[in-house]
Amino acid sequence: MLRMDTDNTLKTPVLVLGATSLIGGHLLERLKAEDLDPVAFSRRPPSQDACWIGGDLKDPDLDERLPPAATVFSLSPIWLLPHALPTLKARGMERLIAFSSTSRFTKTDSPDEGERAVALELAGAEAAVETWCAEHGVAWTILRPTLIYDEGHDENVSRIARLVKRFHLMPLSGKGEGLRQPVHAADLAAGALAAAHAPATRNRAYDLVGGETVTYRVMVDRVFEGLGKHPRSLTMPTWLFALIMRLAKPFYPGATTAMGSRMGQDLTFDSSDAMRDFEWNPRKFHPRF
């Protein structure tokens, strides 16, 4: 799917932080396919066969846990990364590929205080990573995915699938006309590795979108189809959807009133720079559960 520049091999050893994240398993598989034998760092062991070190970036003894690594892929929340940068550099880090999120832009003006705080954390962490790496001679690349999915594992598309399986319909706030660009975790793993190989990606940030732009309602319809079901959406006024979310919060902790207002908003980004620099070419949105 993504062409690698064979004249630009990764410097080893390779370390994957947050190896049990949605993207982690796919990235470990791709690294091993290139005979790179990565080291996985996470709180629990990955399901893939890989050298694993247990730990957390917040551990006080982090300097004793992290192994030597020239290339680091950071899949952990990016706000945990600035604290670990000095230790990673002391262990030999020369190249950093870190994941952030387009939520740093889409949730800035959210009516939900927690979501606004996440946007601030993302923006602050990105700035801290860029500044520190520039000052210490580490080549960095920041990747910001849109809505990530991995059938049966994520908390975005798969959450919709769980609701569909339980209630056999999906409530929508308004007409659900807001645009979305779902991106698969496996494509993000391929993109991260391609970016690590490409010299043009050094000291740059990229927004990574999925292979097509669809409305929220079409996204929901595709989830129904991926479950082998006929689409059944229930449209309702925004105020009613917000009331239902407030009532549902004790049973679905992730439910917020902001979810409804965003169904009508366009959350779209441009990946043309990524297409140019490392041939980003993700799949279209047709999930299969």
NORGINOR-V901689 format. One record per pair of residues at least 6 apart in sequence whose C-alpha atoms are under 6 Angstrom apart, sorted by the first residue. I is the first residue (numbers start at 0). GAP is how many residues later the second one is. D is the distance in whole Angstrom. If there is no record, write none. Layout:
i: <I,I>
gap: <GAP,GAP>
d: <D,D>
This chain:
i: <3,7,8,10,10,11,12,12,13,13,13,13,14,14,14,14,15,15,15,16,16,16,17,17,17,18,18,18,19,22,22,25,25,26,38,38,39,40,40,40,41,41,42,42,42,62,67,67,68,68,69,69,69,70,70,71,72,72,73,74,77,78,81,93,94,94,95,96,96,96,97,98,98,98,99,99,100,100,101,101,101,102,103,103,103,106,106,106,107,107,109,138,138,139,139,140,140,140,140,141,142,142,143,143,143,144,144,145,146,146,147,147,147,148,148,148,149,149,150,150,151,168,168,169,169,170,170,170,171,171,172,172,172,172,172,173,173,173,173,175,175,175,175,176,176,176,177,177,177,177,177,177,178,178,178,178,178,179,179,179,179,180,180,180,181,182,182,186,193,194,194,199,206,207,209,210,210,210,211,220,223,225,225,225,226,241,244,244,244,248,273>
gap: <190,189,188,59,60,58,56,57,24,55,57,58,23,24,54,57,24,56,57,24,57,58,24,57,58,21,22,23,26,162,166,160,163,162,12,13,12,11,12,13,12,13,11,12,13,24,23,24,23,24,22,23,24,22,24,24,24,25,24,24,22,46,47,44,43,44,44,43,44,45,44,43,44,45,43,44,43,44,42,43,44,16,15,18,19,8,9,12,8,11,6,63,64,62,63,61,62,63,64,63,62,63,62,63,64,62,63,63,35,36,34,35,36,8,35,36,34,35,7,138,6,63,64,63,64,62,63,64,62,63,63,64,65,68,87,61,62,63,64,40,41,87,88,38,39,87,37,38,85,86,87,88,35,36,37,87,88,33,34,35,87,28,29,32,28,26,27,95,84,6,83,77,64,63,72,71,72,73,72,10,7,61,62,63,62,15,10,11,12,6,6>
d: <6,5,6,6,6,5,5,6,5,5,5,6,6,5,6,5,5,6,5,5,5,6,5,5,5,5,6,6,5,5,6,5,6,5,5,6,5,6,5,6,5,5,5,5,6,6,5,6,6,6,5,4,5,6,5,5,5,6,5,6,6,5,6,5,6,5,5,6,5,6,5,6,5,6,6,5,4,5,5,6,6,6,4,5,6,6,6,6,5,5,6,6,6,6,5,6,5,5,6,4,6,5,6,5,6,6,5,5,5,6,6,5,6,6,5,6,6,6,6,6,5,5,6,5,6,6,5,6,6,5,5,6,5,6,5,6,6,5,6,5,5,5,5,5,6,5,5,6,5,4,4,4,5,4,6,4,6,6,5,6,6,6,5,5,5,6,4,6,6,6,6,6,6,6,6,5,5,4,5,5,5,5,4,6,6,5,6,6,6,5,5>
